Amino acid sequence: MAKEELIQFEGLVTEILPDARYRVQLDAGHEIVAYTAGKMKKNRIKTLAGDRVTIEMSPYDLEKGRLIFRHKDERPGGGAPRGAPPRGGQFRRR
């Protein structure tokens, strides 16, 4: 195994911690602390408790990881709830 080789796991965010860190329950059953990757911060991808994510971890420290991908929800109709006013409000921009 090369020194730079990283391991990827999938899991579920269970708790949001301070300093852009998350507690993630891996599919294998382990619980780790992960931080948001730079590309996710740059593109302003928000992660909430209950989201499915992909984690990158070093084989040397299996207690910490980097959150590299947030999977889309599988819930149907991800639009606005019924009865919600149209986006944009009352006034139009020019």
Secondary structure per residue as TSV (DSSP state, phi and psi in degrees):
chain	resnum	aa	ss	phi	psi
A	1	M	-	360.0	130.1
A	2	A	-	-71.5	155.3
A	3	K	T	-64.8	-34.8
A	4	E	T	-85.6	-5.3
A	5	E	-	-71.2	128.6
A	6	L	-	-108.4	154.1
A	7	I	E	-105.4	136.8
A	8	Q	E	-108.8	137.8
A	9	F	E	-132.6	158.4
A	10	E	E	-111.5	150.2
A	11	G	E	-162.4	-170.0
A	12	L	E	-126.9	130.3
A	13	V	E	-72.7	123.0
A	14	T	E	-104.0	-26.7
A	15	E	E	-153.5	142.6
A	16	I	E	-99.3	125.9
A	17	L	E	-106.9	166.5
A	18	P	T	-63.7	163.8
A	19	D	T	62.1	40.1
A	20	A	T	56.1	41.3
A	21	R	E	-116.0	157.2
A	22	Y	E	-136.7	146.9
A	23	R	E	-96.4	123.9
A	24	V	E	-121.2	131.4
A	25	Q	E	-94.9	112.1
A	26	L	E	-73.7	157.7
A	27	D	T	-62.9	-25.7
A	28	A	T	-75.3	-10.7
A	29	G	S	107.9	-13.2
A	30	H	-	-80.9	153.8
A	31	E	E	-115.8	128.5
A	32	I	E	-129.9	171.0
A	33	V	E	-109.4	130.2
A	34	A	E	-129.0	151.4
A	35	Y	E	-114.8	161.3
A	36	T	E	-78.2	134.2
A	37	A	-	-69.5	156.3
A	38	G	H	-60.4	-38.8
A	39	K	H	-65.4	-33.6
A	40	M	H	-70.8	-37.0
A	41	K	H	-66.8	-43.5
A	42	K	H	-61.3	-41.5
A	43	N	T	-90.5	7.6
A	44	R	T	53.7	47.5
A	45	I	-	-86.8	118.1
A	46	K	-	-89.5	142.5
A	47	T	-	-123.6	131.1
A	48	L	-	-117.8	164.3
A	49	A	T	-62.3	134.9
A	50	G	T	99.3	-6.4
A	51	D	-	-80.2	143.7
A	52	R	E	-83.7	133.9
A	53	V	E	-137.3	161.7
A	54	T	E	-109.5	133.1
A	55	I	E	-115.7	140.0
A	56	E	E	-108.3	131.7
A	57	M	E	-134.3	150.1
A	58	S	E	-82.3	143.3
A	59	P	T	-68.7	-11.6
A	60	Y	T	-85.0	-27.4
A	61	D	E	-135.3	101.7
A	62	L	E	-94.9	20.2
A	63	E	E	-106.1	-14.9
A	64	K	E	-128.4	153.3
A	65	G	E	-155.4	175.9
A	66	R	E	-119.1	126.7
A	67	L	E	-80.3	112.8
A	68	I	E	-109.7	-15.1
A	69	F	E	-155.0	134.5
A	70	R	E	-108.1	122.1
A	71	H	-	-77.5	146.3
A	72	K	-	-68.9	152.6
A	73	D	-	-67.6	145.5
A	74	E	-	-94.8	6.9
A	75	R	-	-73.2	136.7
A	76	P	S	-73.8	152.3
A	77	G	-	65.7	53.2
A	78	G	-	-70.9	17.0
A	79	G	S	-81.9	-161.1
A	80	A	-	-72.1	149.8
A	81	P	-	-68.0	159.7
A	82	R	T	-62.8	142.6
A	83	G	T	81.2	0.9
A	84	A	-	-76.2	142.3
A	85	P	-	-66.1	154.0
A	86	P	-	-62.5	149.2
A	87	R	T	-64.4	145.2
A	88	G	T	107.8	-22.8
A	89	G	T	77.0	-148.6
A	90	Q	T	-87.0	-27.4
A	91	F	-	-108.9	150.5
A	92	R	-	-100.3	144.0
A	93	R	-	-90.4	151.4
A	94	R	-	-110.4	360.0
